[in-house]
Structures are given as structure tokens and as C-alpha cells.
């Protein structure tokens, strides 16, 4: 049996099999989505990031080692997009910038080696044009997605392995 999905507000509260999500239509939001996990035992280690086209939306998946998802905050932000360490402006393709910020997380091993090697990508999907890490410092990992326009999105949490799925309408 496929693992169950638990959509997070503002997505519908129904639980759907994973296969259904690829063909389902959704309303989504263009506003802020936030979910706090204040009792996480250790920083969640980001182990993979994937993106692909799925019917009428693009999907970005953030995968983590272990059973716990970190706190996350997702919102469209204004230009200029800046790196958290240097403050340097980070250029992005598209007309919208969707920031996905994880707290109590890291995208590097304890020794400092990056767990996500490709930190700047140009998937050139219908909506997602650019994906870049703008922060991996002091328990915060931030990815910004350069999108063709600030379209509505939905958030889905998955287990086994632990993933945060972001579907952005085309």
C-alpha cells in the first residue's frame, strides 16, 4: 500500500493516496503557509530535493533523514532575494519568488559537507524556472524558487521517508 498523505492547511483536510495527488485538482493558496514543530529533537537533515512536472502543476519535494519534519514557512517574497550569509543579491528567473524556509534544519552533515550538492538548479519546468539555496546556517535552510508567476500552491507532508511536497499550479 502507498503511504498516506496529509495535506497541510490551506489544502483540503482529506487524506489521499499518493497516486491520487498527481492527478487531483486543487485550489491552493498564494498566501503564507506555516507549520511549527517546536518539539523536534535534533535538526532535520535535508537529504534530497527533486522537481518535476505533474499534469497541471510543478512539484518540488524536500526530503529529510529521520522521522521528523522541521518547522517550515512558505511565502512569495519581493526582490531583491539575498543570501543569508553575505547579504549578496541572488538572481532568479521568473516573475515570482517563492521562499521555502525550514527552521531546526540543515542541508549539511555535522562535518560541514553539503548533503545537497546541487544547490542551484534551473529545472525550466512550466512554472518552476530556478531553485537555489539562499541559506544553510544556524539551523535554518532556505530555498527560493523562481517561478514564471506567483501561482497558487499546496503543501503536503509525507512519511517514510519524511518529505515536504510543494505543488505549484501551472
N, C-alpha and C positions, 0 to 999 in steps of 0.2 A: 504494500500500500504506500502511496505517496505521502510525504509529510504534509501536515495541515498548515495552512497559512492563517495568520491572524492579522487582518488589516488594522492599521492604526488610524485613529481619527485624523482627518475628516473622512476617510474612506468608510464604506459601509461596514457594519459590525459583524456581518456574516462571516463564517469560516468556510473557505472554498478549497477544494483540492488544488494542488499546484498546477495541474494541467489546465484547469478552468481559467486561471488568471491570464493565460496567454491569449485567450480569445474573448475574454469578458470586456464589455464596455464599462467605463467608469466616469463619474462626474469629476472627482478630484478637487483640488484647490490650487489657487495661485498665491495663497497666503502663507503664513508661518505655520510650520508643523514642529512640535517639540514633544519629546518624551523623556522624562527623567528617571534614571535608575540610580538612586542615591546610595544603595547598599551594595554596589559592586565590590567584590573582594580584592581584585587586582586589576591593573589596567588591561583592557581588552586589546589583544594584539591583532591588528588588521593583517590578514594573510593573503587576500586576493581582491582584485577589483576587475569586474567584467562589464562589457556593454554590448548590446545587440539590438537589432530592430525586431519588433514583435507586432505584426499587424498594424494597428493604428496608433502605436506608441513605441518609444525607445525605452529600453530597460537598462538600468545601471545597478549592479549588485556589489555590495560591500560585504566581504566575508571576514569573519573573525575566528581566531582559535578559541577553544573553550566554550562553555555553555552560556556565558553572559553577554548580552548586548550592552554597549555603553550608552550613556545619555547622548541624545542627538538633537540637533536644532537645524532645521532646513528652511531657507528663505531666499527669495530673489533679492539681490543686493545691487547697489549702484556702483558705477565706475568712479574712480579707478579701483580695481582689485589690487590689493597689496599683499606681499609676503609678510608673514607674522614676524619673522626674524629680522629681516633687513629693512622692511618698510618699502622696498622697491616695488614699482608698479609691475604687475604681471599681465601681459596682453592676452586677450581671449578673442576667438572668432564668435560671431553671432551677435544678436541684439538683446540678449538676456543673460544674466549670470546667476545661476542657482548655486548657493553655498550650502554645503552639507558638512556640518561641524560636529565632531564627536568629542565628548569630554570623558575623562578616565579611559583614554585610549592612546595607542601609539602604533606607528607604522614602521617600527624598527625593533630589533632584538635588543636584549639588555646590553650586549656588547657594542651596540650602536649601528650595526649593519641594517640597512633598509630591508624590510620584509616585502615591500612593494618596490620592485626595481624600476618599473616604467612609470615614473611619476608625472609625466607629461605625455598626453596622448591626443591624437586627432582622429577619432573614430569616423568622422564625417558621415554620421547617420542622418536621417531626415531632420531630426530635431537636435540631437547632441552632436556638436561640432568639435568641441575641445573639452578635455578633462585634465585638471592639474592640481597637484598638492600645493597648497599655499601655506600650510602649517603642519609641522610634526614636532611639537615642542612642549615640554612640561605638561604632559597628559592631555594634549589637545591635538587632534588630527583634523585638518580641514581640506576638503576637496571643493573646487569650484568647477561647475560645468558651464561651458559657454554654449548656449542654446540659440537656435535660429530665432526664437521669440519666447517671451515668458509664458509658456503654455501651462495649462493645469497639470497637476501631478498627483499621484497617490503613493503612499508608503505602505509596505508590507514587511512584517517581521517573520522570519523563518528560522527553524531549528534543524539541527543535525545535517549539516553544520550550521552554525549561527550566522545569519545573514540579515542585512537590511536591504530591501529591494525598493528601488525608486523607479516608477513608471511615469514617463513624461509624454503627454499626448503629442501627436504629430500635427 
